[in-house]
Amino acid sequence: MNWLNEDLKKEIKKIFEPRYKRSLTDDEVTQIAENLTDIMEAFLKMKWKQKYGRP
């Protein structure tokens, strides 16, 4: 996963560690990033289909 660089990992930790109230492991940070991209992909596909009626 080349897109997930150290700066993005730090940003994810900064946002999500206070919510989880603990330090996150690198694997957890990677999983959060993957989940966020999956959600965004599904959302954008839905919006595209609403606007254009096809994928």
Secondary structure, DSSP 4 states (H G I P E B T S, - for coil): -TT--HHHHHHHHHHHHHHHTSPPPHHHHHHHHHHHHHHHHHHHHHHHHHHHS--
